[in-house]
Amino acid sequence: MKRIIILSLFAFAFKNSFAQGCIAIKTNGNTCTMSHEGNKGWALNLNNRYFRSYKHFVGTVEQKQRVDSGTEVINKVYALDFTLTRVFDKHWSFALTMPISFNARSSKYEHYGNTNSNTNARRTTRATGLGDLRFSVYRWMFNPALSYKGNLQLGLGLKLPTGDNRYQDYFYKNDTTAVLGPVDQSIQLGDGGTGFSFEARGYYNINTAWGTYADFYYLMNPREQNGVSTARGGTPSANSIKYFSNYMSVADQFMVRAGANFKAKQFTFSGGIRVEALPSSDLIGGNKGFRRPGYILSAEPVISYMNKHMQFYISVPVALKRDRTQSYADKLQTAATGIKVQGDAAFADYSLNLGTTISF
């Protein structure tokens, strides 16, 4: 019973990419060995995530005029994460996550310009391929054989810059002229930095049917900028050079989840909150470079089904609050001009997560 509750609580939650539109949060590569507490062996997780972002926000204020005028940016992202986990004993496990993404970004401003009425003004750039690999080591802090009511798992990870962070496509300036340049940061396959992750997750079983869970994930990226131009094949503006946003940043990111679950035979129904964020300042390293910081607070319902060796799950985080915060460049420009500057970003209303975990 305990093993089933643990699996249903957590296995769905930690494999999915959590980019949300223009907030360039790359795959967290999170994996979870909750289903293998005290059980040696292997597990393969396949997680699919899809979202469509198009609603623009400055701070928490939605810029509804963007959709009304047809100038909104539309990101469509499909990500497939393969996570292979090896459980060594009742305490230790190791995981490797390989993300593959299929990203598309439709806009007018990157091509002909938002004011252009040409029917060809809206164009699409794409990026497809392998993302950043992540290796992680996990440890249960309490003996699973004795911790019947709950437990705590800690993890440390290494993220490698295997994803292409210089992916290029064509930007159309008119009907006859196209410029090849790096696609927007939000659909790049990688961030160009070696990162270090810390995870903490725990659960508490109230009884055989009801339980609670909590999860924390933080990715530190010490590298400040990755040297990729934000000019989309053109010439950087004077302002972008002055305020250090002419190159893409390599930003930190984090996620927090908490909630409760109810088990009914082989089904588990879970509900909680989920916060996904990209901060404007990093824990280690500088903050120069272009980024769209912000966070998404979501309500996250989950349904999962488990048999002896397989689990299937579906999770649909629905946005409750979206906030595009001031970036480092925004703050510099605000201080220099005395006028508050704050960029915008497009967010999704929800994301769809669907996957399976196979134990063998």
N, C-alpha and C positions, 0 to 999 in steps of 0.2 A: 504493500500500500504506500509506504513512504517513498519508494523509488518512483512510483507512478505519479504521485503528487509533485515531486521535485521536477520530473521531466515536463509535466504539463505546465508548471509554473514558468519555466525559464527557457526551454529549448528553442522556442519560436523567436525569442526576442533579440538575440545577440549576433545574428549573422548578417543582418540587412544593412545595405547602404543607407545613409540617412541624409544625403543631399536633399535640399528642399528648394528647388528653383535656383534663383540667382545667388543665394547664400551658398558659397562653394565649399560645403562640407563634404569631403570625400568619404568613401566607404570606411567605416570604423573597423571593419574586419573582425568584429567581436565574435568570439565563439563561446560556447558554454559547455562545460562537462558535467552539468547538474544531473543529466540523465545517467551518468556513469559513476555516481558516487559509490565508491567501494567495489566497483565491477571493472575488472581488467578487460581490455579489448579495444576495438576500433569503432569509430562512428563517422559517417559521411553525411554532411548537411548540404542540401541544395536550397538556397533561398533566392526567390525572385522578388524584385521590387519595381514598382512602376509609379510614376507621378507625372502630372502635367501642371506646371506653374504658369500663371498669367496675371495674377492680381498684384499690383504694385503697392508698396508701402513705403512711406517716409516716417520713421518712428513707428508708431502704432496706427497711423492715419492712412487709410486706404486711398490711393489716388485713382478714384473711379473714372476720372476723365480719360485715363489712358485707354481703357477698354472702349469707352464711348467714342473716342476719336480714332480708334483702330491702330494706335501706336504702341500697344502693349507688347512686351517680349514674351514669347511662349517657349518654355523649355519642356521637352519631353524626354524623360530618362527611364530607360529600362536597364536594370542591373541584375546580374546573376552571380552569386557568390558560391564558390565551392570551398567548404571547410572540412578538412580531415583532422580528426582528433584521435590521439592515442592516450588511453588511460593506463598508467603503469601500475598503480596500486590504489588503496583507499584514500590517499592524500594527493598524489601528483598526477598531472596530465600535461600533454603538449598538443598544440594545434597549429596548423598551417592553413591560412585563408588566401584564396586566389580569386579576386573579383574581375569580372568581365562586364563592360558597360557598352551600351548602344545609346548615344546621346544625340539629340537634335535641338537646335536653337533657331527659332524663327523671329525675325525682327525687321523693322524698317530703318531704324537709326544707324545701324551698322553698315547699311548698304546705300540706298539712294538718299536716305534721310527721312525723318519723321514728317517733314512738311511737303514731301514730294507726293503728288497725287497720281503718279504713274502706277498703273495696275501691276507692274513688275517690281515695285519698290520693296515689297516684302519678300525676302529671300531666306533660305535656310542654310546654316552651317552644321556640320556633323563631326562627331568623333566616336570611333569604335575601336575597342581593343582591350588589352589587359591593363588592369589597374595596379595599384601598389600592393605587393605581397606583404603579409604580416605573419610573424612567428610569435607564439605566445606560450608561456609556461604558467600553470595554475596550481594552487594548493588549497585543499580544504584545511581550515584552521582547527577544526575539532574532529575527533574520531567519529566517523559516520555511524559506527556500530553502537556508540553510546549517546550520540546527539539525536535523539528521536524527534524532538520538537522543532529543531532548527539548526542551521549551520551558516558558516560564513566562508566564502571563497575569495581569495585574492589572486590577481594575475598581473604579470609583467610581460610586455611585448616589444618587439622590434619591427618597425615598418620600414621597408626598403623602397627606394624610388624607382620601381620597375615600370610604373605606368608612364606613358609618354606625356610629358608636360609641355611639349612644344608642338602638339598636333595642329596642322594647318588646313585651311580650306579657303575658298575664294569669296571675297567680298566685292559686290558689284556696285560700282559708283555711277554707272549709267548703263544703257542698253548694250554698249560696245566695249566697256572697260571693266575689267575685273582684276583685283589685286590679291595675291596669295599672302596670307598672314596667319599668325596663331589665332585659334578660335578663343572665344571668351573663357575666362577662368572657370566659370560655372560648369562647363562641359568638358574641360580638359580631363584626361584619363588619370593623371597623377598630379601631385603638387611639387615634385622635384626635390623633396627633402627626406632625409633619414629621420624617422621619428621614434619616440619611446612612449609606450602606453602603460597606463595603470588602470586596473579594474578592481572593483569590489562589488560583490553581490551576495545577498543573503535571503533567507526565507524563514518564516515561522509558521508552523502548523498549529492552528487553533484546535482542530480536531481532524478526523479522517476526511471530512468534506470541505472544510473552510481553511484557508491559509492566506498569508500575506507575503509580499516580496518587495525587494528594493534592489536597485542596480545603479552603479556609477561607473562611468568610463571617461578617461581623459587622455588625449593624445597631445604630447609635447613635440613641437617642431622647432628645434634650435636655429635652423637656417632662416635668415631674414627674408631674402629675395632669391628667386630662382633664375633671374636673368632673362625671362621671357617677356617680350614687349607687349604692352597693352594697346598698342596703336593699330592693331589689326592690319598690318602690312603697310601702314602709312607712317607719317612723321609724328612723334610725340608732341603734345601741346606744351606751351611754355609753363602753364599751370601744373601739368602732371610732372614735369621735371622739377619745378620749384618745390612741390609738396611730396615728392618721392613716390608718385603713383604711376610712373612710366614703366615700371616692371612689376610683375606679379609677386605678391608676398607668399610666404610659406607659413600658413597660420595654424595655430592650435585649434582644437575642437573638443567638445565634450557632450556627453549625454547623461541624463538622469531619468530613472524610471521608478515608479512605486505604485503599488496597487494591491488588490485582493483577488482571490479566485475561489471558484466553487466547483467541486468535482462530482460528476454524476456518471457512475460506471466508467466507461472508457472515454467519456467526453470531459473536458474541463473548460469552463467559461471564466474568463478573466477580464478585469477592467481596472484601469488606472490612469495615471498621468504620465506624460512623456515630454521631456524638454530636450531639444537638440539645439546646439548653439555653436557659433563661431565668434570668439571674443575679439575686441578691437586691439587688445594687448596680449602678448604672449608671456608665459611664465618664465621662459628662458630665451634669450636672444632679443634682437631689436624688432621694431614694429613697422619699419618702412616697407613700402611696396603696396600695390593695389590690393584691396580686399573689400568685401561687402559684409561687415560684421552684423550679427543679429541673432535672434533666437525664435524658435517656434514652440509654443506650449500647446500640446495636443491631448485630447482624450483618446485613450487607446483600448478599444475592445478587442478581445482575442477569443477564438474558438479553436480548440485542438482536439485531436482524436489519436489514441495510441493503442496499438496492439503489442504483441510480444517483442518484435524487433523493429517496428517502424512507427513513426509519428507523422501526422499531417497537421498543418496549422494554417490559419488565415488571420491576419492582423490588419486593421484599418485605422491607423491614427488619424483623427480628424482635428484640424487646427482650431484652437480656441482663441489664441492670441498670437499675432505675428508682429515682430518689432525689428525694424532695420535701424540699428544704432549708429552713432557717429563712428567713423573710421579714424585712424590716426591722421590721415591726410585731411579729413574734414575738420578735425580739431586744430591742426596747424593753420589751415586757411581761416578758420573762425577767429583764432587768436591774432592772425596777421591783419585781418580786415575789420574786425569788430562786428561782423555780420555772421549770424549762425549759418553754417553750411552743413547740410546733411543729405547724403545721397539716398537713392531709392533702391529697392530690390523687389523682384517678383517672387511670390510664394504660391505654393499649392494649397488647395482646400483640404486635401487628404492624400495619403499614399496607400498603396495596396501592396501588402506583403503576403506571399504564398510560398510554402515550402514543405520539405519533408526531411526527416532525419532517419537514417538507416543504421542500425547497430549490427556489428558482426564480429 
